[in-house]
């Protein structure tokens, strides 16, 4: 068995450190999307479909069965894969299933990324300063200093380009249209991780509605936010392990 973790924006795989420790397994693989902790090839388009295809290629090279877990935009990549190639996984989990609901609207920061000119300015501001200064800003929104420093140290102009191309490719109605295939994800057991204080991923109703269409079980992480895997890694590990144990 292999657990595969895929992170989002503007992160690197350091975001998973506390959860990996809490899982206590030796079969965990972290995959870094191009530009987000791994090199961004010049010819990589960085669209949300390009990342789907990238993740499918990565999964094809692994010995199966695979339990796939995605966070933030990594969670979008996961859902896109299981709607398109569900046979690549044994199970899947995502904390952004609600973003595929037809009523979902992108959050304010995403809309800035998607706006020409404004997006470039925001990315320049995000990536300015020293890694230590950026890590201090992440600490203000709940990331531990050691993880913030690891993430900040890996950020680069490549990440900036990837952010803009990725968010602009997923401008609505792109996710709404992708969500028309949510039922395909029900071919494999799914888990919607629903952190109640995450403001970016749609309402509780959207999350449950989309999870129902995808045939996914919902686990509510009451009081946790966007970085639930850092805030309470033991609870996150327990939810995932309970889900996987139920598949045996």
C-alpha positions in Angstrom: 0.0 0.0 0.0 1.2 3.5 -0.8 -0.2 6.8 0.6 0.4 9.7 -1.9 0.1 13.3 -0.6 -0.2 16.2 -3.0 -0.1 19.8 -1.7 -1.3 23.1 -3.1 -0.5 26.9 -3.4 1.9 28.5 -2.4 3.2 25.5 -0.6 5.8 22.8 -0.8 5.7 19.2 0.6 6.9 20.6 4.0 3.2 21.3 4.7 2.8 17.6 5.3 5.6 17.1 7.9 3.4 17.0 11.0 0.8 14.7 9.4 3.4 12.3 8.1 4.8 12.1 11.6 1.4 11.5 13.1 0.6 8.7 10.5 3.7 6.8 11.6 3.9 4.9 8.3 6.9 4.1 6.1 4.9 4.0 2.9 4.1 7.7 2.4 5.1 9.4 -0.8 4.8 13.2 -1.3 4.5 14.5 -4.8 5.3 18.1 -5.5 3.5 19.6 -8.5 5.8 21.4 -10.9 6.6 24.9 -9.7 5.5 24.1 -6.2 8.6 22.6 -4.7 9.8 20.9 -7.9 11.2 22.3 -11.2 8.7 23.9 -13.6 9.7 22.9 -17.1 9.6 25.7 -19.7 7.1 23.8 -21.8 4.8 22.9 -18.9 1.6 24.9 -19.4 0.7 24.9 -15.7 -3.1 24.7 -16.4 -5.3 22.7 -14.0 -5.6 20.0 -16.7 -1.8 19.9 -17.2 -1.5 19.2 -13.5 -4.1 16.5 -13.7 -2.2 14.8 -16.5 1.1 15.3 -14.5 -0.4 13.5 -11.5 -1.8 10.7 -13.6 1.7 10.1 -15.1 3.1 10.0 -11.6 0.5 7.5 -10.4 1.0 5.3 -13.4 4.7 4.8 -12.4 3.8 3.6 -8.9 3.0 0.1 -7.7 -0.7 0.0 -6.8 -2.8 0.1 -4.7 -2.6 3.9 -3.9 -4.5 5.9 -1.4 -4.4 9.5 -2.8 -4.7 12.6 -0.6 -4.8 16.2 -1.8 -4.9 19.5 -0.1 -5.8 22.9 -1.5 -5.1 22.9 -5.3 -3.5 19.5 -4.7 -7.0 18.5 -3.7 -8.3 19.8 -7.0 -5.7 17.7 -8.9 -6.8 14.7 -6.9 -10.5 15.1 -7.7 -9.7 15.8 -11.4 -7.7 12.5 -11.5 -10.4 10.4 -10.0 -13.0 11.8 -12.3 -10.8 11.0 -15.3 -8.8 7.9 -14.3 -10.3 6.4 -11.1 -8.5 3.1 -11.8 -5.2 4.7 -10.8 -6.1 4.7 -7.1 -7.6 2.4 -4.4 -9.1 5.5 -2.6 -9.0 9.2 -2.6 -9.3 12.1 -0.1 -9.6 15.8 -0.7 -10.3 18.9 1.4 -11.7 20.9 -1.6 -14.5 18.8 -3.0 -16.9 21.6 -2.4 -15.1 23.7 -5.0 -16.6 21.5 -7.7 -20.2 22.5 -6.7 -21.9 24.6 -9.4 -22.6 27.4 -6.8 -18.9 27.7 -5.8 -17.3 31.1 -6.4 -13.5 31.7 -6.2 -12.3 33.5 -3.0 -11.0 37.0 -3.2 -7.3 36.2 -3.5 -7.9 33.7 -6.3 -9.8 36.4 -8.2 -6.9 38.7 -7.9 -4.6 36.0 -9.2 -6.9 35.6 -12.2 -7.0 39.3 -13.0 -4.3 40.5 -15.5 -1.9 43.0 -14.0 -3.4 42.7 -10.5 -2.3 39.0 -10.3 1.3 39.9 -11.3 1.4 42.6 -8.6 0.1 40.2 -5.9 2.6 37.5 -6.8 5.4 40.0 -6.8 4.3 41.1 -3.3 3.9 37.5 -2.0 7.4 36.5 -3.2 9.2 39.7 -2.1 11.4 40.0 0.9 13.6 37.4 2.4 12.5 33.8 3.2 12.6 34.7 6.9 10.2 37.7 6.3 7.8 35.5 4.3 7.9 32.8 7.0 7.0 35.4 9.6 3.9 36.3 7.6 2.9 32.7 7.4 3.3 32.4 11.1 0.7 35.1 11.5 -1.9 32.9 9.7 -1.1 29.8 11.7 1.9 28.0 10.1 4.7 27.0 12.5 7.9 28.8 12.0 9.9 25.7 10.8 7.4 24.8 8.2 7.0 28.4 7.0 10.8 28.7 6.6 10.9 25.5 4.5 8.1 26.7 2.3 9.5 30.2 1.9 13.0 29.0 1.1 11.6 27.0 -1.9 9.6 29.8 -3.4 10.8 31.3 -6.7 9.7 33.1 -9.8 8.8 29.7 -11.2 6.2 29.4 -8.5 4.9 32.8 -9.4 4.4 31.8 -13.0 2.7 28.6 -12.0 0.3 30.3 -9.6 -0.9 32.7 -12.3 -1.3 30.2 -15.1 -3.0 27.7 -12.8 -5.5 30.0 -11.3 -6.3 31.6 -14.6 -6.9 28.3 -16.3 -9.4 27.4 -13.5 -11.4 30.6 -13.7 -15.1 29.9 -13.5 -16.9 28.3 -15.2 -14.0 25.9 -15.5 -14.4 24.1 -12.2 -18.2 24.1 -12.5 -17.8 22.3 -15.9 -15.3 19.9 -14.5 -17.7 19.1 -11.7 -20.2 17.8 -14.2 -18.2 14.5 -14.0 -18.2 14.2 -10.2 -20.2 11.0 -10.3 -17.2 9.3 -12.0 -15.2 9.7 -8.8 -17.7 7.4 -7.0 -16.0 4.4 -8.8 -13.4 4.5 -6.0 -14.0 5.1 -2.2 -13.7 8.8 -1.5 -13.3 11.0 1.6 -14.2 14.7 1.8 -12.1 16.3 4.6 -14.2 19.2 5.8 -12.4 21.7 8.1 -15.1 24.0 9.4 -13.0 27.1 9.6 -11.5 26.9 6.1 -12.9 30.0 4.3 -11.6 29.1 0.8 -13.4 25.9 -0.2 -17.1 26.6 -0.2 -19.9 26.4 2.3 -20.7 23.3 4.3 -23.7 22.7 2.1 -21.6 22.9 -1.1 -19.1 20.5 0.4 -21.7 17.9 1.4 -23.6 18.2 -1.9 -20.4 17.8 -4.0 -19.2 14.9 -1.8 -22.6 13.2 -2.2 -22.4 13.4 -5.9 -18.8 12.0 -5.8 -19.9 9.1 -3.5 -17.5 10.4 -0.9 -17.8 10.1 2.9 -17.5 13.4 4.8 -15.4 13.8 7.9 -15.9 17.1 9.7 -12.9 18.6 11.4 -14.6 21.0 13.7 -12.7 24.1 14.6 -9.8 23.5 12.2 -8.9 25.7 9.2 -7.2 25.5 5.9 -4.0 24.0 7.3 -5.8 21.3 9.4 -2.9 18.9 8.8 -0.6 21.3 10.7 -3.1 22.5 13.3 -4.1 19.1 14.6 -2.1 16.4 12.7 -3.2 13.7 15.2 -6.9 14.3 14.4 -6.1 14.5 10.7 -4.2 11.2 10.8 -7.0 9.5 12.8 -9.6 10.6 10.2 -7.5 9.3 7.3 -6.5 6.1 9.0 -10.0 5.3 10.0 -11.1 5.8 6.4 -8.4 3.5 5.0 -9.0 0.9 7.7 -12.6 0.8 6.6 -11.6 -0.2 3.1 -9.9 -3.5 4.2 
